């Protein structure tokens, strides 16, 4: 009876592993079937189970199945007792264990084992979410958080890649915002038309899906696989909710497990997508508040700049003193740095004065610098009448600035390198340039928010222009 039970257990295990397995006890093989190729032996009941080397090493899933079969074999060996004749099994009088038929016992054992494994996977996923929450608290920006979420999603469920796609509010198209996996740069260029593909359908329905065989799904947007020269075999995908609407999806592609994705993986991704929606919406709210604060701060600085420059104009009668006070006002508003007045000449610019502001004190610096071969910059000022950022030029002015740097490498080798030049005009003619360098405010905003700096410098330029008109 025990040998018949072991035969059934081994047959079921062999079907899961995809190969015929061999069992012997002290050299006696079941059904006298002896392996004719290399095998690896594993303890099994009172004997050994031999697994063909051709299917080794076993995957984590197959190894788990083997361990479950080993447990069942031990239970069968320790628990067999005959049933009374009047309680014969309904399973064609098959050998029975307790009051259950053998087939029923084996079936229930595997169902319980499968449930336990699912619960274990869920616990692992919940632990991943807890660890993710801790890492999110330490992250400094939304982009870093989203990348972290994609990396954790891919690793937790065991997949080739994970992607976050957002809906473009203007066009309705979907684009790859964050990717964990290969070909991130290529994916960033792809846009999926509104409502197209599985992702578009999930956005419309708002329901998460597990798709075990993508090749049979008519909704697939095949352009992505063709561009990547890749094949999407299976996937799980979940919508990202935010304030009553769906703003995108998270999709995880191609399971590394032979069994594919499970329902516990889908539940994990649904939770992750909900987390992501909250994070994105909160970040957008913070960004909106930040822009409002920047606008208010800019307006306050405008008033301060006009007040400072107005006092400077009224305080001194001569042209040079007015320029000195203008530069001092700019440096005080920007909380420090170096300011210079540049006078246009035939081939470029010459410094008329230079002042440093540090620790609440002004220091005049002797100067005789000339910036030759700058006629193209003079022409640019006359045509555009706006500040020129030398330290961090815009895309439009990058070539202009690079040519100036090449002609004057000594100006950009140290801490005195120009930051921004602000033109001041008199009757449509370039009158002088206010050069602002080393300002802490400029340094901070150059790296954090170029638009904030641009708005502020434009305000100063306008104030300087108004000062000359008043004079």
VENNOR-V306222 format. One record per run of one state. SS is the DSSP state (a for helix, b for strand, c for the rest). FROM is the first residue (numbers start at 1). TO is the last residue. If there is no record, write none. Layout:
ss = {SS:SS}
from = {FROM:FROM}
to = {TO:TO}
This chain:
ss = {c:a:c:b:c:b:a:c:b:c:b:a:c:a:c:a:c:b:c:b:a:c:a:c:b:c:b:c:a:c:b:c:a:c:b:c:a:c:a:c:b:c:b:c:a:c:a:c:b:c:b:c:b:c:b:c:a:c:b:c:a:c:a:c:b:c:b:c:a:c:a:c}
from = {1:2:18:22:26:28:30:33:39:45:47:53:56:60:80:85:88:96:98:100:102:139:142:158:159:168:174:181:184:189:191:193:197:206:209:212:214:217:222:229:235:243:245:256:263:316:319:334:337:345:349:359:361:365:370:372:375:385:388:390:398:408:409:413:420:427:429:438:440:449:450:471}
to = {1:17:21:25:27:29:32:38:44:46:52:55:59:79:84:87:95:97:99:101:138:141:157:158:167:173:180:183:188:190:192:196:205:208:211:213:216:221:228:234:242:244:255:262:315:318:333:336:344:348:358:360:364:369:371:374:384:387:389:397:407:408:412:419:426:428:437:439:448:449:470:471}
